[in-house]
Every structure is written in structure tokens, then in C-alpha cells.
Amino acid sequence: MRKVYLICILNFFGILSAQNHDYKRSIDSLLNYLQEKNAFSGTVLIQKNGGTVYSGDFNKFPSGSDQYRIGSITKIFTAIITFQLLEEGKISLSANLNRFFPDIKNSDKITIGNMLNHTSGIYDYLQWEDYYSKKNNALSKNGLLKLITSGKPDFKPGEDISYSNSNYILLGYIIESLTGKSFEENLKHRIINKLDLKNTYYETSVNQYTQRNISYLYDGERWLKETDTHPSLTLSAGAIVSTPEDVAKMIHALFNGKLVSPETLAQMEKGNAKALGYGLQITPFYKNMGYGHTGRVDEFHSFVGYFPEDRLSMVVFSNGNTIKLNTIAIGILSKYYQKKYIHPDFPEYESKISPSMDKFAGIYHAKLAGVITVARFQISKAGKNHLFLSMYNNGKEGEKRLLIRKNENTFYSPENNAEFDFTLNKKGEIKGAKLTQGQQSINCTKTS
């Protein structure tokens, strides 16, 4: 759910072809390698025509449960229910938000369709500067609505595209208003019970945490248990807990006429310029069009994709990883379809004369033309030869991202493909860093 640093649109590259009969061993080899390198902990499932053709458990922290928080994959469920209500004539894509929430800015121009495909411009409440420090606290409906209404809109409705979790929180409330039932009741009646998803539920209480896996953050030496976000902050945008089998069953049912009509499914598939459909994300695999969604809450990362031409479903759930889940998914599909794939490299740097890691710690300002501050972040010590990067707002530290050492003064983020080249003054003190991602770079000044 949470948008962190730089966002990459999921895009698979490969060509679907006859699969290698030995693909299971090949996928196992890749995932064992990633697990051993502390790059992945989780579960993978591939199904064809609704039947399992590959299943692998690579959870480094077995708890006796195969249930994971699925984060924003929840949005597919919310979109399905919304479209079911459209089919029942209870609402339309052109209906305006002011019918339900007149206090939200531009609500007289924002439509249900705008919220479904993230063209509403509504402020994403998860950009709240206190989010990380208060994410384990319960938040009331009024408190959540206050967060949504307090933020400045990103743009006028329909004029741009920006992923906002607020859209799906509001859709959940609208579902409750239209049906007179809780979102949880709608979820059970309209999807879970209909498909007999025995291991899927809507998390509402901290007492349910022990039913599922927990997530972990790697610091370069140890795995640290991540604080759980209270489900009152995720709701219809990200509060579902499920298994790979249940999520695969859901996506297969959606694309095979068991949840909405073919006409409705075609509407859900319509993507905008940022590959966002009406509850689905477009995930092409070269010539084969795919649809699905990614998810993220705490250190849970998730993906579900469906390729209609091959009737192929793939689900990847992780409760701890240090590289992009996209990279892992591409590797799995490449192995399955016998495509060339280069395993990620994990070099281990050992320095003989490395400066103290304490020197890097501090607050940095990223500035355009050396004048305009566009971001503030904090660098802190992690495990051996590793640092943590987190966004920094008004003295509040955000979610941490691991930086791995490449040489004496250079570190990189495997999750964001970003490199930090720290600069020193004549006294050998860190004075700043050059941040590079792809072809773009920006200078950062250390301020404390």
C-alpha cells in the first residue's frame, strides 16, 4: 500500500512459449538462491486452468500458517464488489463523490470511475508524515476521513493519474452506505463464501495477528521483526489476509465469469497511461497481456497476475525481501518459460581501511540546482557494511530501506536501483552524497 521513494510500474518481459518440463527444479534453484542470499522469504504459486503446476514454500520464518497480509491486492476485491453494485444498478461509474462525502475537495467533480482508476486527484492519506511512527495505533473512521480531507489534492479530477489509497478507503465506505452492511460482510457474502475461500479474511483486530505470518526487515546481518500496521489504517485498501491458493482462485474466477460479467471485466481491464485499470494493474509479458495487482504493507510484499490467453495465474507472497518483488517475479516466469535470466548478484564488500559507519549517519537534503530542496532523508547505521535510508519529515523518521556497500563511500539500494556516492571534505568528513538512479542524479547535502 505505502508509496515509498521511487515507484516502478510492474512490467514483465519475456515471451510465453512451450515450457521446460524441468521448470520446477529451475524455479526451486532460483528461489533457494535468493533465500540463501537473504533476498527473499515467502511463497510462490503458479496455476494453469485453475490447477497447480508449481508451488514453493521459501518462508525463512515458518509460523505454522500459510496466510499473509496481501496489502493492495485487497483493491481487486473492493473493485469487484463495487462493480457488482454497478451491475445491480445501485451506483454508476459517473456518480459523483459528493453524494457520499461532500466535504472532500472537488467531490462534486470526482466520480466512482475516477477513484477506481486513480484519476481522482484525492490526497493519499498514507503520505501522512506521522504514518510510520503511529501505524500500529488504531484510527477511527472520523480520524481517517480527517486525514483524507486535510491533504491538498494532487490535481483536478481526470487531469492526471496518481495512485492513492484514499480512493479505495472511500469506495469501501460507499459500499457500506449502499448496502447497509459492513465491508467485511459484503466481502464474505459476495466473494469469500461464493468462491469458498477458506483461508481468506478481513483483518480487523490485533488479536488476529497470530493467525498469519509476520514480516521482517533485513539490516544486513539480522532479520528484524517489523511493526504491524493496525488494520484500521488499511481497511478496504489493504486489510485482507489470504493464501496464494485463495488469491489464485479469486483471480481465476474473476477472469472466468464467476464474479462479474464479461462486459464488466472488460471495463476493469481498461488501463490508463500509468497501466492502472479499474481495480487491476496491467502487467504485460511481451505479447501476452496480463492483469493483476501488487501489494505492500509493512514488510509484506505481494503480487498476483493472470494471463488470459494462457489461463495462467501466478502469486508471489513475501514476508521479507531485499530486492524488488518485480525482479523475483520476472525470474520465476523466465524459468517457467525457459527464457534467459541473469540471477541477481550479491557482492560482499570487505574493507580494510573503511571509515567508521557513524560518519555516514545524519540528515540529508536533496536539492535541485543546489537550491530547491525536493526531499529530506535520514541515513542511519544498519548491520555490517550496511546503512538504512528513510524519508524524513519534521523530525519524523519513515520506513527504512537497506543500502548495501559497494566500496569505501558508495552504497546502493537494491529495491530502488539507486546508488549513493558519499562525498568527503578535506578532513575526511562526510559532507553530502550524489544520488543516482538510472540516467538521473541529484546532489544531496548533509545538514546534521
FENFEN-V962244 format. One record per run of one state. SS is the DSSP state (@ for helix, = for strand, . for the rest). FROM is the first residue (numbers start at 1). LEN is the number of residues. If there is no record, write none. Layout:
{{SS	FROM	LEN} {SS	FROM	LEN}}
This chain:
{{.	1	11} {=	12	1} {.	13	10} {@	23	14} {.	37	3} {=	40	9} {.	49	2} {=	51	8} {.	59	9} {=	68	2} {.	70	1} {@	71	17} {.	88	8} {=	96	1} {@	97	3} {.	100	11} {=	111	1} {@	112	5} {.	117	8} {@	125	3} {.	128	3} {@	131	4} {.	135	6} {@	141	10} {.	151	14} {@	165	15} {.	180	3} {@	183	13} {.	196	5} {=	201	2} {.	203	3} {@	206	6} {.	212	4} {=	216	3} {.	219	4} {=	223	3} {.	226	5} {@	231	3} {.	234	1} {@	235	4} {.	239	1} {=	240	3} {.	243	1} {@	244	11} {.	255	7} {@	262	8} {.	270	6} {=	276	1} {.	277	4} {=	281	2} {.	283	2} {=	285	1} {.	286	2} {=	288	1} {.	289	2} {=	291	7} {.	298	2} {=	300	8} {.	308	4} {=	312	10} {.	322	3} {@	325	12} {.	337	20} {@	357	4} {.	361	1} {=	362	7} {.	369	3} {=	372	10} {.	382	4} {=	386	8} {.	394	2} {=	396	12} {.	408	2} {=	410	4} {.	414	4} {=	418	7} {.	425	5} {=	430	8} {.	438	2} {=	440	7} {.	447	2}}
